[in-house]
Amino acid sequence: MKAVVYTQFGPPEVLQLKEVEKPAPRDTEVLIRVHAASVNYGDLIARNFKNITARQFNMPLPLQLLSRMYLGVSKPKVNILGSEFAGAIESTGQQVTRFKVGDQVMGYLGQRMGAYAECLCMPEDGLLALKPANLSYAEAAAVPYGAITATSLLRHAHIQPGDQVLINGASGGIGSAALQLARYYGAQVTGVCGTPRLEYVKSLGADRVIDYTSSDFTQNGETYDLIFDVLGRSSFSRCKPSLKPDGVYQLASFKMKPLLQMLWTGMVGGRKVICAMSSEKSEDLVFVKELIEAGQYKSIIDRSFPLDEAAAAHRYVESDLKLGNVVITMQGSD
Ligand SMILES: NC(=O)c1ccc[n+]([C@@H]2O[C@H](COP(=O)([O-])OP(=O)(O)OC[C@H]3O[C@@H](n4cnc5c(N)ncnc54)[C@H](OP(=O)(O)O)[C@@H]3O)[C@@H](O)[C@H]2O)c1
């Protein structure tokens, strides 16, 4: 089968189309013919991992060291990128009961990756769900990572109907999912993003949008029940006046200081800091599939690139021009 392989860390050009051995499913695995895989934050970081600074990694140093052990120190240990995908079940292991040949699915492989390929194997009890009937493979491929991560993280925030929620980083994988989930939970949502993506964030259902390049949301006098910061570019001290008295400041990306603030604010009353790691569950993917089929959650594709143009897809995402999700599609896909 064909796959996009990389054997050294570096710029998009390290991604090379190659012929590799087609995997065979074990007894409890399914073999999936991939139709589309998205290009997300994790792919860009993993491709260039050797050169990623602690600031770019956005998480505590021990987690960066763990990822380094997994992804490789001087050379990549994982040679095929792509953590989220949509495709069809081509064959199943003998003990598989949850899926059958022909099922259209979407899934998340996490750091294991491997979706920039014509086929992949994964356990049937992995992060895999049927594809929403009303999405194309390309649209479905961009759903799993953001949906699973945001559903899990927002569980800690206990959003109530009528809450005022601000998402700092609303145009990315996690933020676009968090925005739509917060709307579903009944909140009024303000999305913060860069200038080119203001319309995209509005089209996802944001009640208000703020351009972080021209205005500072902590200075406009508005207050929120939840400020959810994806990249951790704000700080609790700056956001405190923008939080309601019992408001929550939640970070998807955090270092040591916010962790200490979480401990401290957990002991005293008032505004709270939450730093949490997502606990990924396939039930959350099934939940979002149902929201999509009910018309309450969208996946908007900006551009699709064929498998042999994976490097161009990465260059495009890094260019700051993207206005939605970017996917890589396989030959013969819709
Ligand atoms: N806690 C967990 O369990 C967990 C799990 C997975 C990932 N993460 C973390 O989540 C982060 C990746 O999130 P993602 O996949 O959503 O990334 P992404 O797709 O690259 O999106 C990043 C978002 O941040 C926005 N942004 C960039 N600079 C900003 C600034 N100065 N101020 C405000 N917003 C800014 C971007 O806006 P524009 O593009 O419009 O400029 C975009 O909306 C990583 O740091 C990763 O470590 C955490």
The ligand as an SDF file (V2000), in Angstrom:
LIG
                    3D

 48 52  0  0  0  0  0  0  0  0999 V2000
   -5.0670   18.8290   28.0540 N   0  0  0  0  0  0  0  0  0  0  0  0
   -5.0600   17.8520   27.1660 C   0  0  0  0  0  0  0  0  0  0  0  0
   -5.3970   16.6920   27.4560 O   0  0  0  0  0  0  0  0  0  0  0  0
   -4.6640   18.1400   25.7540 C   0  0  0  0  0  0  0  0  0  0  0  0
   -4.9390   17.2010   24.7520 C   0  0  0  0  0  0  0  0  0  0  0  0
   -4.5590   17.4960   23.4460 C   0  0  0  0  0  0  0  0  0  0  0  0
   -3.8880   18.6900   23.1630 C   0  0  0  0  0  0  0  0  0  0  0  0
   -3.6270   19.5650   24.1740 N   0  0  0  0  0  0  0  0  0  0  0  0
   -2.9400   20.8250   23.9000 C   0  0  0  0  0  0  0  0  0  0  0  0
   -3.7730   21.5770   23.0350 O   0  0  0  0  0  0  0  0  0  0  0  0
   -2.9560   22.3870   22.2030 C   0  0  0  0  0  0  0  0  0  0  0  0
   -3.3370   22.1940   20.7350 C   0  0  0  0  0  0  0  0  0  0  0  0
   -4.6660   22.5870   20.5470 O   0  0  0  0  0  0  0  0  0  0  0  0
   -5.3110   22.5180   19.0900 P   0  0  0  0  0  0  0  0  0  0  0  0
   -5.0730   21.1840   18.5280 O   0  0  0  0  0  0  0  0  0  0  0  0
   -6.6690   23.0590   19.1550 O   0  0  0  0  0  0  0  0  0  0  0  0
   -4.3330   23.5180   18.3110 O   0  0  0  0  0  0  0  0  0  0  0  0
   -4.5880   24.2810   16.9280 P   0  0  0  0  0  0  0  0  0  0  0  0
   -5.5290   23.5110   16.0750 O   0  0  0  0  0  0  0  0  0  0  0  0
   -3.2310   24.6000   16.4090 O   0  0  0  0  0  0  0  0  0  0  0  0
   -5.3320   25.6140   17.3690 O   0  0  0  0  0  0  0  0  0  0  0  0
   -4.6750   26.6230   18.1090 C   0  0  0  0  0  0  0  0  0  0  0  0
   -5.6720   27.7410   18.3760 C   0  0  0  0  0  0  0  0  0  0  0  0
   -5.0260   28.7430   19.1580 O   0  0  0  0  0  0  0  0  0  0  0  0
   -5.2150   30.0100   18.5250 C   0  0  0  0  0  0  0  0  0  0  0  0
   -4.1170   30.9320   18.8420 N   0  0  0  0  0  0  0  0  0  0  0  0
   -2.8640   30.9830   18.2870 C   0  0  0  0  0  0  0  0  0  0  0  0
   -2.1770   31.9830   18.8740 N   0  0  0  0  0  0  0  0  0  0  0  0
   -2.9970   32.5610   19.7780 C   0  0  0  0  0  0  0  0  0  0  0  0
   -2.8730   33.6600   20.6710 C   0  0  0  0  0  0  0  0  0  0  0  0
   -1.7320   34.3530   20.7770 N   0  0  0  0  0  0  0  0  0  0  0  0
   -3.9510   33.9820   21.4480 N   0  0  0  0  0  0  0  0  0  0  0  0
   -5.1040   33.2860   21.3680 C   0  0  0  0  0  0  0  0  0  0  0  0
   -5.2910   32.2360   20.5290 N   0  0  0  0  0  0  0  0  0  0  0  0
   -4.2450   31.8820   19.7620 C   0  0  0  0  0  0  0  0  0  0  0  0
   -5.3230   29.6900   17.0500 C   0  0  0  0  0  0  0  0  0  0  0  0
   -5.9780   30.7660   16.3970 O   0  0  0  0  0  0  0  0  0  0  0  0
   -5.7100   31.1310   14.8300 P   0  0  0  0  0  0  0  0  0  0  0  0
   -5.2940   29.8450   14.1640 O   0  0  0  0  0  0  0  0  0  0  0  0
   -7.0380   31.6360   14.3610 O   0  0  0  0  0  0  0  0  0  0  0  0
   -4.6260   32.1420   14.8020 O   0  0  0  0  0  0  0  0  0  0  0  0
   -6.1580   28.4210   17.1010 C   0  0  0  0  0  0  0  0  0  0  0  0
   -7.5200   28.7290   17.2940 O   0  0  0  0  0  0  0  0  0  0  0  0
   -1.5110   21.9640   22.4350 C   0  0  0  0  0  0  0  0  0  0  0  0
   -0.8440   22.9200   23.2180 O   0  0  0  0  0  0  0  0  0  0  0  0
   -1.6380   20.6350   23.1370 C   0  0  0  0  0  0  0  0  0  0  0  0
   -0.5630   20.3930   24.0150 O   0  0  0  0  0  0  0  0  0  0  0  0
   -4.0110   19.3230   25.4430 C   0  0  0  0  0  0  0  0  0  0  0  0
  1  2  1  0
  2  3  2  0
  2  4  1  0
  4  5  1  0
  4 48  2  0
  5  6  2  0
  6  7  1  0
  7  8  2  0
  8  9  1  0
  8 48  1  0
  9 10  1  0
  9 46  1  0
 10 11  1  0
 11 12  1  0
 11 44  1  0
 12 13  1  0
 13 14  1  0
 14 15  2  0
 14 16  1  0
 14 17  1  0
 17 18  1  0
 18 19  2  0
 18 20  1  0
 18 21  1  0
 21 22  1  0
 22 23  1  0
 23 24  1  0
 23 42  1  0
 24 25  1  0
 25 26  1  0
 25 36  1  0
 26 27  1  0
 26 35  1  0
 27 28  2  0
 28 29  1  0
 29 30  1  0
 29 35  2  0
 30 31  1  0
 30 32  2  0
 32 33  1  0
 33 34  2  0
 34 35  1  0
 36 37  1  0
 36 42  1  0
 37 38  1  0
 38 39  2  0
 38 40  1  0
 38 41  1  0
 42 43  1  0
 44 45  1  0
 44 46  1  0
 46 47  1  0
M  CHG  2   8   1  16  -1
M  END
$$$$
